[in-house]
Amino acid sequence: MTALARRPGDRLARLATCVVLCLAAPGCAAGRESGRSSPAATTPAASAGVRTWAVEPRSERWAQVAGPRLRARAELVDVVADGPRRAWAVGFEDGAEDREGTVIVERWDGEQWRKTALDRELYVSEFDVAGPGDIWIVGDGTVLRWDGRRWSYPRPPGVRGFWFTDVSIDDGRVVLVGRDPDGDTSLAVEWTGGRFEKRAVVHGVLAAVTARHGQVWAVGTAVRDGCSGIRPAIWHAAQDGTYTEMALPDVPGGHLEQVWAIAPDDVWAVGGIGGEQAPSFGCRSGAAGPQESLVMHWDGSSWQRVALPQGDGVLTSVTAFGPGDVWAVGLGAGDTTVALHFDGRTWTRERIYDQPLGGVAVTAVPGTSQLWVVGAADQEADHGKDVILRRR
């Protein structure tokens, strides 16, 4: 719904491309957009150590749903829905630690998930869908596009060597973000009018992007004053395509993994704080530290850090049904996968899986109260398994 240097085929292709901080445990994790502005009271300022989450059993609202049989190693990295009978998930199968897998696209028809395997090997990062005839997938330095009849592989000019980390579609405007794996430069490229245009080159990591309501929000990480100055970063662009870095609260060691725009004055970004610094921006790994979830909110005038109970790991994906119904997923304490819910006043937490799922992503199903979540279990091993969860 994120970028560390890696070689092609390395699992950091998706997760690490979305982070500059490698979490102390359990491993690294990395990781989408829909109404009106939330009232100011719904985004309380952050306060340190207010309380911790209660230990809860796995929520009965969540159930694992069988998908098509995929050849290990298999992972699903992202999911998008536009109604109760139409959703898509993207990932790969038949991968290995030293080999990209075959790209697969799964589609939910209201009764079951069906698979299409593409004749393409790629370590998929993210994808987005504007409908059955408009699907974009990115990963490594590759772009795949489905136009309703066939797959093509458009090549944005002037981006050789960059790895694409995310893509988002807004009424024919397609925004891709990526980074130079050997440096600290990221870029934003837009497809409009049937061609690509390079819109921005920034100092920092563009981990994820959402394009909605004529606005573009790109999130990630920046470094100021050397390796001790790692901070979350957000860039914004309107229709003219000019990208501006936004002013944020100071969150040392913070990084953002995903962003969702409910409205131009109601935007949510999630990530984490702490953990072990991974080599990026020329920084070397440092001592592991405590980690906690990070949530930030834009109310149309400023970004604020949102107060959360402490004790969780990084959040990798965020979605919403509306301003008083926001969901984020990520790692929880005790090697679990959790979902956090904001009802407009308070946050609650649900344990959704009894293992840490890599690259876990969430999407709201329009017209319902349901959620889809995808991820990968045991992704460090060559027998890694795709996982699909649904909340009714």
Solvent accessible surface area in square Angstrom, and as a share of the most:
residue,aa,sasa,rsa
1,M,0,0.00
2,T,0,0.00
3,A,0,0.00
4,L,4,0.02
5,A,49,0.38
6,R,23,0.08
7,R,121,0.44
8,P,91,0.57
9,G,1,0.01
10,D,27,0.14
11,R,21,0.08
12,L,38,0.19
13,A,1,0.00
14,R,1,0.00
15,L,0,0.00
16,A,0,0.00
17,T,1,0.00
18,C,1,0.01
19,V,1,0.00
20,V,0,0.00
21,L,5,0.02
22,C,27,0.16
23,L,5,0.02
24,A,49,0.38
25,A,52,0.40
26,P,49,0.31
27,G,33,0.32
28,C,15,0.09
29,A,3,0.02
30,A,0,0.00
31,G,1,0.01
32,R,10,0.04
33,E,18,0.08
34,S,41,0.27
35,G,55,0.53
36,R,185,0.68
37,S,35,0.22
38,S,5,0.03
39,P,87,0.55
40,A,87,0.67
41,A,85,0.66
42,T,9,0.05
43,T,16,0.09
44,P,58,0.37
45,A,73,0.57
46,A,38,0.30
47,S,60,0.39
48,A,98,0.76
49,G,45,0.43
50,V,94,0.54
51,R,124,0.45
52,T,97,0.57
53,W,31,0.11
54,A,81,0.63
55,V,135,0.77
56,E,34,0.15
57,P,110,0.69
58,R,82,0.30
59,S,21,0.13
60,E,174,0.78
61,R,117,0.43
62,W,10,0.03
63,A,59,0.45
64,Q,96,0.43
65,V,26,0.15
66,A,92,0.71
67,G,33,0.31
68,P,24,0.15
69,R,220,0.80
70,L,14,0.07
71,R,128,0.47
72,A,57,0.44
73,R,1,0.00
74,A,1,0.01
75,E,0,0.00
76,L,0,0.00
77,V,0,0.00
78,D,0,0.00
79,V,0,0.00
80,V,18,0.10
81,A,10,0.08
82,D,61,0.31
83,G,11,0.11
84,P,72,0.45
85,R,148,0.54
86,R,83,0.30
87,A,0,0.00
88,W,6,0.02
89,A,0,0.00
90,V,0,0.00
91,G,0,0.00
92,F,1,0.01
93,E,0,0.00
94,D,51,0.27
95,G,4,0.04
96,A,14,0.10
97,E,65,0.29
98,D,109,0.57
99,R,100,0.36
100,E,29,0.13
101,G,0,0.00
102,T,27,0.16
103,V,0,0.00
104,I,0,0.00
105,V,12,0.07
106,E,0,0.00
107,R,95,0.35
108,W,12,0.04
109,D,44,0.23
110,G,22,0.21
111,E,133,0.60
112,Q,83,0.37
113,W,9,0.03
114,R,139,0.51
115,K,71,0.30
116,T,75,0.44
117,A,54,0.42
118,L,12,0.06
119,D,148,0.77
120,R,77,0.28
121,E,97,0.44
122,L,5,0.02
123,Y,1,0.01
124,V,0,0.00
125,S,0,0.00
126,E,0,0.00
127,F,0,0.00
128,D,7,0.04
129,V,19,0.11
130,A,62,0.48
131,G,10,0.10
132,P,55,0.35
133,G,35,0.33
134,D,31,0.16
135,I,8,0.04
136,W,1,0.00
137,I,0,0.00
138,V,0,0.00
139,G,0,0.00
140,D,17,0.09
141,G,45,0.43
142,T,26,0.15
143,V,2,0.01
144,L,0,0.00
145,R,63,0.23
146,W,60,0.21
147,D,41,0.21
148,G,38,0.36
149,R,185,0.68
150,R,147,0.54
151,W,51,0.18
152,S,32,0.21
153,Y,82,0.31
154,P,26,0.17
155,R,202,0.74
156,P,12,0.07
157,P,92,0.58
158,G,61,0.59
159,V,12,0.07
160,R,234,0.85
161,G,52,0.50
162,F,31,0.13
163,W,24,0.08
164,F,1,0.01
165,T,0,0.00
166,D,1,0.00
167,V,0,0.00
168,S,1,0.00
169,I,18,0.09
170,D,25,0.13
171,D,147,0.76
172,G,51,0.49
173,R,16,0.06
174,V,3,0.02
175,V,0,0.00
176,L,0,0.00
177,V,0,0.00
178,G,0,0.00
179,R,3,0.01
180,D,41,0.21
181,P,11,0.07
182,D,137,0.71
183,G,25,0.24
184,D,43,0.22
185,T,43,0.25
186,S,0,0.00
187,L,2,0.01
188,A,0,0.00
189,V,1,0.01
190,E,1,0.00
191,W,41,0.14
192,T,43,0.25
193,G,84,0.81
194,G,50,0.48
195,R,146,0.53
196,F,20,0.08
197,E,48,0.22
198,K,100,0.43
199,R,74,0.27
200,A,15,0.12
201,V,91,0.52
202,V,20,0.11
203,H,100,0.45
204,G,0,0.00
205,V,1,0.00
206,L,1,0.00
207,A,1,0.00
208,A,0,0.00
209,V,3,0.02
210,T,0,0.00
211,A,0,0.00
212,R,65,0.24
213,H,85,0.38
214,G,11,0.11
215,Q,39,0.17
216,V,0,0.00
217,W,5,0.02
218,A,0,0.00
219,V,0,0.00
220,G,0,0.00
221,T,2,0.01
222,A,3,0.03
223,V,20,0.12
224,R,105,0.38
225,D,140,0.73
226,G,44,0.42
227,C,51,0.31
228,S,97,0.63
229,G,5,0.05
230,I,4,0.02
231,R,49,0.18
232,P,4,0.03
233,A,1,0.00
234,I,0,0.00
235,W,8,0.03
236,H,38,0.17
237,A,1,0.01
238,A,38,0.29
239,Q,127,0.56
240,D,100,0.52
241,G,4,0.04
242,T,85,0.50
243,Y,29,0.11
244,T,79,0.46
245,E,71,0.32
246,M,36,0.16
247,A,94,0.73
248,L,43,0.21
249,P,43,0.27
250,D,103,0.54
251,V,3,0.02
252,P,79,0.50
253,G,21,0.20
254,G,0,0.00
255,H,0,0.00
256,L,1,0.00
257,E,0,0.00
258,Q,1,0.00
259,V,0,0.00
260,W,13,0.04
261,A,1,0.01
262,I,0,0.00
263,A,8,0.07
264,P,64,0.40
265,D,53,0.27
266,D,0,0.00
267,V,0,0.00
268,W,1,0.00
269,A,0,0.00
270,V,1,0.00
271,G,0,0.00
272,G,0,0.00
273,I,21,0.10
274,G,18,0.17
275,G,10,0.10
276,E,60,0.27
277,Q,49,0.22
278,A,10,0.08
279,P,66,0.42
280,S,9,0.06
281,F,33,0.14
282,G,73,0.71
283,C,3,0.02
284,R,188,0.69
285,S,62,0.40
286,G,34,0.33
287,A,99,0.77
288,A,61,0.47
289,G,28,0.27
290,P,125,0.79
291,Q,46,0.20
292,E,39,0.18
293,S,10,0.06
294,L,0,0.00
295,V,1,0.01
296,M,0,0.00
297,H,3,0.01
298,W,33,0.11
299,D,48,0.25
300,G,36,0.35
301,S,91,0.59
302,S,41,0.27
303,W,4,0.02
304,Q,73,0.32
305,R,63,0.23
306,V,3,0.02
307,A,20,0.16
308,L,20,0.10
309,P,12,0.08
310,Q,55,0.24
311,G,41,0.39
312,D,4,0.02
313,G,3,0.03
314,V,1,0.00
315,L,0,0.00
316,T,1,0.00
317,S,0,0.00
318,V,1,0.00
319,T,0,0.00
320,A,1,0.01
321,F,56,0.23
322,G,10,0.09
323,P,38,0.24
324,G,33,0.32
325,D,45,0.23
326,V,0,0.00
327,W,10,0.03
328,A,1,0.00
329,V,0,0.00
330,G,0,0.00
331,L,6,0.03
332,G,6,0.06
333,A,59,0.46
334,G,70,0.67
335,D,74,0.38
336,T,7,0.04
337,T,0,0.00
338,V,0,0.00
339,A,0,0.00
340,L,1,0.00
341,H,36,0.16
342,F,0,0.00
343,D,76,0.39
344,G,9,0.09
345,R,195,0.71
346,T,77,0.45
347,W,17,0.06
348,T,76,0.44
349,R,38,0.14
350,E,31,0.14
351,R,52,0.19
352,I,0,0.00
353,Y,23,0.09
354,D,79,0.41
355,Q,68,0.30
356,P,41,0.26
357,L,1,0.01
358,G,7,0.07
359,G,0,0.00
360,V,0,0.00
361,A,0,0.00
362,V,0,0.00
363,T,5,0.03
364,A,8,0.06
365,V,1,0.01
366,P,63,0.39
367,G,85,0.82
368,T,40,0.23
369,S,73,0.47
370,Q,38,0.17
371,L,1,0.00
372,W,3,0.01
373,V,0,0.00
374,V,0,0.00
375,G,0,0.00
376,A,0,0.00
377,A,5,0.04
378,D,70,0.36
379,Q,13,0.06
380,E,109,0.49
381,A,29,0.23
382,D,85,0.44
383,H,121,0.54
384,G,1,0.01
385,K,99,0.42
386,D,8,0.04
387,V,2,0.01
388,I,3,0.02
389,L,0,0.00
390,R,34,0.12
391,R,26,0.09
392,R,139,0.51
